[in-house]
Amino acid sequence: MAAKSSARPPLVALKDVRLQDGPRPLFDGVDLAVEPRTRAALVGRNGAGKSTLMKLVMGLIEPDAGDRSVQAGTRFAHVPQEPVITGETLLDYAVSGDAQPWTAEAWLTAFGLDPARPAVNLSGGEIRRAALAKAFAEEPDLLLLDEPTNHLDILAIERLETELISARFAVLVVSHDRAFLNRVTQSCHWLEGRRVRTLNKGFAAFDEWAGKVMEEEAESLRRLNKAIERETYTFYRSITAQRTRNEGRARALNAMRADRSERVRDLPRELNLGVDSGVASGKLVADLKGVTKSFGDRTVIKPFTTRVIRGDRLAIVGPNGAGKTTLVKILLGELEPDGGTVRLGANLDPVYLDQSREGLRSDMTLWDALTPGGGDSILVRGVSKHVAAYAKDFLFQEGQLRQPISTLSGGERNRLLLARALAKPANMLVLDEPTNDLDMDTLDKLEELLEQYDGTLVLVSHDRDFVDRLATSTIAMNGRGDIVETPGGWTDFIRQNPGFLTSGEGRGSRDEWKNASTGNASAPLAPRPSTLAPQKPGKLTFRDAHRLKELEGLLATLPADIARHEAALADPDLYTRDRKAFDRATANAGRARTLLAAAEEEWLELEAKREALSG
């Protein structure tokens, strides 16, 4: 008797599915199967058709060819990339499908939402949590999630991970969040070149596997090119010698050329990112001492002290509403604290990429967004470039330039924001949720760019893997006003501060670990032997204290001197009108910059000494 197969029949399967999208097929022979109670990732570049493929799986659209089979009675739930909340209350929305009221209420509460809350004026994170609650409440057999971690804070992402791992239904998820996929998935479907390849392992194994597949594809294309070269030579030599055409050989050669053309057209286009850190800022970027901030009776920032030095890569993490954007605006000098002092360094030229996508109106065209002053060119890091050529660097087609921004996908809108931000020289980049909606290829390119960036980076993100790869220091805010700063990225922070975001309170600052002599950043300094008498906090000598005051005066006046000399040099006619005045202004500006840099270095040394002496 034959052994009984252990394989479970799939809930839904696509076989040799084809779908036309304009002149070229979007899918050309897609095979995909989702088994009960499996958690699978659907991976692919922006524009590859992942969202469309999900609609095919659910039966919302019909393929042009191929078969879709589904187990009888299979229930689907779907959380789209941009959910739309309807109804008077969140409970009305949650029961608008097939969910029972008590189940919907329980899931809304589980995701931190009040079921009676009006379904209007919701933040991005609240919209996402409401959509997830609705989907879970419908108790599907297959849940399809399109970028489910967008706009969720880290605590909500971890809650979603826990619920998915313990769920009794199958999951097909599209996401750019590597940490999320590593934890949740058991298999991967890779949509590439209009077909789907499947890996029966979780996402943690995807990069290595995909790399081998791409190497094999490149080798196959190389062999095809060689075959075409040989066949072309033989074919035309035969024509020259015999004056007769071998029609079979001609058809074979044309078929090989058509195959190569299709393969080359399917190769992913490379994102061409660049960044210019411009004129170096002073060594000190920002010095915060005892900074506090409240809104009404809610304390957002309890007394907090930190120092940002040129070249730092600082991540700010915490729940939605914890005050991350407030802290960023204080660091940029756009918002005054209620208490404490903020000293900003000289020559700061920041660029701020805002997660709310302010400045992008839905009725604007892509052309308008890239050339707000009009015209057909854009100044890209000091060099004029045609808007179409610059848009192409960010994978936009020329035909999209005159389309309204409302027609762009979430990933395309984020690429547009990056295009606008990276066109300007900046010695300080502030990126607020830059990973939302971006595919992994774009994320990898962005990470490579930021790794090479020699300015100061401030990163606000819920993407744990992104923070781990880039941050040299992490500031965590728990929403109760407490702030803790830890060297390294997310993994280092959570290891050294367990429970801080949920219940604990943290202490510490980057200066403590920067000056620590131990290799273990989280270990306290060794206590002094008890035989030694306790030492009282000291203070600076009179000479050092006097010099510190002098330096503070220089730090206050030198930037104004530099600005005055630079204003004189900005006169385009100064050189021809008065060469000596031009040379004088150039020399004075150079001397002032040198003095400022030296003053900052000396001030930092004396300030560190004062802090160490005062305990």
N, C-alpha and C positions, 0 to 999 in steps of 0.2 A: 504494500500500500504506500502511496506517495505521502511524504511528510506534509503535514498541514502547514501552509504558509503563515508566518507570523506578521506579515505586512498588513497594515490596516488600510482599507479602501479610503481614498481621499474624500474629503468633504466636497471639494471642487477641483476640477482639473481642466486645463486648457491644452489642446493638442493641435500643433501646427497652425496656430492662430495667425492670421494676417489682417492688417488694418492699414488702409491708405490714409495719408495725411498730406494732401496736396499732391505734387508730382511724384513724390517718393514715398515708399511704404514706411510707416512708423514701426510696425512689427512685421517681420518676415519669417514666419515659422516659429512662433513662440510656444514652448512647452513648459507648463508649470502645474504643480500639484501641491495642495495643502492638506495634510493629514490631520485627523482630530487631535486636539490637545498638544499641538506642536507650536513652537514660537519661532517664526522665521523672519529674517530681515530681507527686504527688497532694496537692493543697492543699485545706484546708477547715477550718472551725471544729471545735472539740471537740464531739462529739455529732452531727456532720453525717453520719457513717456511713462514714468512710474505711476503717476496719479491716474493716467488713462488706463494703464494695465489693471489698477485696482478696480476701476469701474467695470472693466471687462470681467474680472473675477466675480463681482457682485451681480453681473447681468444687467447693469444699468445702460450699457451700450452693446450693440451687436457687432461681432467681427465681420469683416468682408469675406473671410474664408476661415476654415478650420472648425474645430468642435469645442464646445464647452459642456462638460457634464457636471452635475451636482447631485449629491445625495438628497433624496426626498425629505422635505421638512427642515432642511438646513436654514438656520436663522443667521442673518448678517447684521452687524452693527458697524458703523463707519464714523470716524472722527476726521473730517477733512482738514486740509492745511489751514484754511481760514474759516472756522465755524461761524455760522450766523445764528444768533440767539433770538428766538421768537417767543411770544406769549407775554402775559402780564407779569408773571413771577417766574423765578427759576424752576419752581415745581411744575408750573404749567409747561415750560419748555421740556423738562425732563420726562414728562409723561406723554409728550406729543407723539412718541413712537408706540411701542408695545409694552412699556414698563408699567408695573403696578404702582400706585401712588406711594405705598409704604416702602417699596423697594427703592423708588426714585428718591424719596426723602432721606432714606438711610445712606445712599451713595452720595448725595449732595453734602450731607453732614460729614461723611468720611473724607470728602475732598475739601473740607473747611468752608463750606458755603451755607448760608441761611436759605432754606427752601422758600421762605416767604419773601425773600428780597425781590424787589422789582427787577425785571430783566432788561434794564437800561443802565447806561453810564457805567459799564463794567470795564475793568482794566483788561489788558491782553491776557494776563495770567488767570483772571477770573473767568473769562470767556472759555479759555482752554479747559479749566477744571470743570466748568459746567458741562461742556461737551463730553468730557471723559465720564462724568457721573451719569449722564444720560445713556451713554453707550454701555457702561457696566450694568446699569439698571435694566436694560433690555435683555440681559442674560442670553447673549448670542451663542451660537456654536463657533462662529468665526468673527473675530473683531479685527477690523482693518484700521490702522492708525497711520496718518500722514503727518509727519513731523510733530509727534505728540509732546515733545519737550520744549518746543518754542514757547517763550514767555513764562514758562514755569520756573520757580526758584528751585534751589537744590533740594530743599526738604520735600517739595511736592514731587520732584523727579524721583527721589528715593522712595517715596510712598507709592508712586506709580509702579516702580520696579518691583516692589514687594507684592503688590496686588497682582501683577502680571505673572510673576513666578509661581504664585499659589493658585492661579486661575485654572478652572476646569475646561475652558474653551481654547480654541486655537487662535493664534495671533499672527497677522502679517503686518509688519511695521516698516515704514519708510522713515529713516532718521539719519541726521548727520552726527548725532551724539555718540561718539565711540564708546565712552564709558557706559552709557545706557545700553548700547547694543552688546557690548562685551558681557554684561551681566545678565541680560534677558534672553538672548537668542540661542537657538539650538541648531539652526541651519541658515543658509544664505542663498538667495536668488539674485544673480547679478545680471541686470539688464544692460547689455552692451552690444553695439553693432546690430540693433534691431532684433536680437535674440536673447534668450535667457539661459545662463549657465547656472547649475545648482551645486552647492557645496554642502554636504551633509555634516557640517560642523558649525559651531557657533562663530560669531563675528571675530572673535579673538584670532581665529586661524585665517581670516579672509585676506589680509594684506599679503601674506606670504604666498598663498594660493593664487591670488590674482596676479601677482608679479610673475609667477611661473607661466601662467596662461598668456600674459602679454609677451613674454619672451618667446614662447612657442609661436604666437601669431606673427611676431616680427621676423622670426626665422623662416616661417612659411612664406611671408611676403618677399623676403630676400630670395628664396629659391624660385618663386614665381617670376621675379624680375630677371633672374639669370636664364630661366627657361624661355622667356619672351625674347631676350637678346639672342640666344642661340637659334631659336626658330625664325626670328626676323632675318638673321644673316643667311640661314639655309634657304629660306623662302625666296628672297630677292636674288640670291646667287643662282638659284634654279631658274628663275624667270629670265635672267640675263643670258644664261647658257642655252636654254632650250626654247625660249620665246613662247612657252606654253604656260598656262596658269593651272596650278594644282588646287582645284576648288576646295577639296577636303582639308588640305593644309591651311588654306586661307581662312576657312571657317574656324578651324582650331585656334589659329593665331588671333583672330578677332575675339573669340570667346575668352582667351587668356587675357587679352587687353581689357575687355569689359569687366572681367573678374577683378583685375588689378584696380581699375577705376573705382569700382564699388568699394573695395577694401580701403582704398586711400580716402574716399569720401566719408567712410565710417570711422576713420581715425579721429579721436577726440581732438578738438582744437585746444591749443595751449593758451591759458590766461597769461597776459603779459603785464605783470605788476611791477611797479617801481615806486620808490620813495626817496625823497631828498630831505635830509635832516637840516639843510640850510646852515645858517650861521650858528655856531655852537653857543649854547646858553652858558651862563655862569655855572660854576660847579654846584652851587646851592640852587636847587629848583624851588623848594618850598620848605619852610620851617614852621611847624605848628606847635604851640605850647599851650596846654591846658584849654584847648578849644572845646566849647560847648555849643549846643544848638537845640532849641525846643520850638515846637509849633503848638501854641495854646498850652494845654496842660500835659502835652506829650513830649517827653524828652527823647530826642533822636540821637544826640551825641553827648555822652557824659564826658568829663574832662579827658581830653585825648591829646597826646603829644607824639609827634613823629617828625622825621626829617627825610626829605626826598633829595637825593643827590643825582646829578646829571648821569644818565646811563642806567638808572634804576629801572627795573621791570616790575611794576607794582600791580598786583591783582586785588580787586575789592570784591568780596563775596558776602552773601547773606540772603535772607528771605526777601521776597518782594515787599516793599514798603519799609525796609529796615533803615533807609537813609543813605543808600549808596550814592545816588545822584546828588544828594545834598552835600555829601563829603567831597565829591568831585568838584562841585561848583565852588566850594570853599577853597579847594586846592588851586583852582583856576583864578581865584580872586573875584568871581562873579557873585558871590554871596558872602555877606558879613556874618561872622559867628556872633552868638550872644555874649560869649565870654572867651577869654584867652587872647592870644596874639597869633597873627599869621604874617610871616615874612616871605615874600615871593622873590625869587632870584632875578638876575638881570638878563636881558635879551631873550626872554621867553617868547616863543612864537608857536603857540599851540594850535592844533587842529582837533576838533571835537566831533566824533561820529556819534550822533544821538540815536538811540534805539527807537525813539518815537517817529523818526524819519521826518522831522520838521523841515519845512522848506520844499517838500515834494508834494505839490498839489496834484490831485488825480487828473485834472484837465490839462496839465502841462504835458508837452511832448518830451521825449528823451532829449531831443535837440535843445529845447528850451532849458532843461535842467542842467545840461552841460555848458551852455553858453548863456548865463543869466544876463549878460550885458549885450546880447545880440551878436550878430556876425556868424561866420562859418568856421572860426578857429577858436582854440582854447589854449591858454598859456599853461603848459605842462612842465612844471619844475623849471621855469625860466625860459622854455623853448616853445615857440608857437607851433601848434599842430592842428591839422584839420580835424574837425569834430568827428567825421566819419572814421578816420584812421584811429583816433583815440578810442572811440566806442568799440571798434573792432578788437582792440587790445583786451577789452573786457567782455568779449564774446557776443557783442551785439551785432545783428545783421543791419546792413544799410537801410533795408526796408522798415526797420523798427524805429528809425530816428524820428519820423513824423507821426508815430502812433502815440496816443495818450498814455500816461504812466499807469492809468487804471487797467490797461491791458497787460501789463507786465506781471509776471509771477513774483512771489515773495523773494525768491532767490535773485531774480533779475533786478528787483528794486534795491536789494542789498548790494548787489554788484554796482549799481548806479551810484549809490551813496559812497562806496569805496572809490569809484572813479572820480567823483567830485572832491573827496577828501585828499586823495593821494596826488592830485594835480598840484597841490600847493606845497612849497617847502615848509617843513615843520620840524622844530627841534624837540617838540613834545607832542606825542600822539595820545589822545584820550579816546578809547574805543568802548562804547557802551553796547553790550550784546552784539558784537560784530558777527557772530557765527549763525545767527538766526537765518534759516532758509537756505544757507549755502550748502552745496554738495561737498563731498569729501575731497574731490580734486581741488576745488577752489580753496577749501580750508587748508589743505597741505601747502598750496602756493602762498597763502596768506601767512602761514606759520613760517615758511622759509624766508619770506620777506621780512617779517618782524624779528626773526633771529639775527638777521644781518643789519638791522636798523641800529644806528649808533646814537640815536637820541634817547629821550626818556619816554617810557611807555607806561601808561596807566590803563589797565584793562578791567572793565566791569563785565563779568560773565558768570553764567550758571553752567558753562560747559567745563566739567571737571578735567577732562583730558586736555583741553586747550590751555587751561590754567596751569596744569602740571608741566606742559611742554615749554611754556614761555616765562612763567613768573619766577623771579628771584626772591620775592617777598609777597606775603598774602595778608591783607587786612580783612578781618572778618567782623561783621556787624550782626548782632542777634535780634535787633528790632526793639530791644529794651534799653537802648542807649549804651550798652556795653560794647567795647571794641577791643579786639586782641590782634596783635601783629606777630606773624611767625615767619621765619625764613623759609624759602622754598614755595612750592605750589600747594594745591588742594590736599594732596595725600599727606604732605608734611604737616599741614595745619590740623587736619582731622586726627592724625595720630597723636599730636601733642596736646590737643584741646578737645578730647572726647566730650560730647554733650553740651558744648558751648552754645551751639545754635538752638538747641532745644530747651535746655534747663540751666546749664552751668554758666558761670560768669568767669571771664578771663582777665588776666592782667598781662602786661608785658609790652615791650616796644622793640623795634628793630635795633635801636641803639644798644640795648642790653646785650643782644646776641652778637652784634657786630664787634663789640669790645670784649666779648667773652674769650678766655684763653683756651677753653675746652673745645674739643672737636665735636662734642654732642651739644647741639644748639639748645636742646630742651632741658639739659641738665642744669641744676642750679650751681652757682659757684661754690666751691668747697668752703665750709666755715673755717674761721680762724681757730687755732688751738685755744682751749679755754684758759691756758696759763697766761695768755697775753691779755693785757688790760684792754677793754673795749675802747676804740678810738672815736673821738667826737668828729663830726663832720667838719671839714676844713673850709677854707675859702681862698680865692685868688690873692696873690700878693698885690700890694697897692699898685705896683708898676703894671702888672697884667690886667688888673681891673681898669686902670686908666686907659691902657691900650685898647681894651675891648670897647670902651665907650667911643674912643676915636674911630675905631673901625666901623662901628655902627653908624657914626656920622658919615663916613665915607660911603658906606653902602647905601645911604639915603640920598646922597648928593651926586655921586658919580654917574648913575643912570641918566639923570637929567642933563649932565654935561655931555654925555655921549649922544643923547638925542639932539641936543642943540647943534653939535658939530655935524651930525648926520643930516640934519635939516638944511644946513648950509651947503653940504655936498650934494643935496638933492636938486639944487639949482642947476639945470642943464647948461646954462650959459656961464657959470662961474669960472670954469677952466679957461675959456677964451677971453673972458672979460678981465679976470684978475688972477693970473697964474700963481702969484705968491700967496694970495688968500686961499686958493684951492689947496696948495701944498701945506699951508699952515693948518687948515681945517683937517686935512688928512692925517697929519702928524699928531695933532691934538686928540683926534678921535682914537688913534692907535694907542697913544699913551694912556688915555682914560680907560680903554678896554684892558690894557695890561695892568693898570693900577687896580681896577675892579677885580680882575681874576686873582691877583695877589692878595687883595684885602679879603676876599671870600675865603681863600685857603687859610689865611691866618685867623680869621674870625671863627671858622669851623674848628680849628685846633684849640683855640682858647675857650670856646664854648664847650667843647668836649671835656676839656680840663676842668672847667668850672662845674660842670654837671657831675664829674667823677668825684671832685672834692666835696661837693654838697651832699653826696650820698643819694 
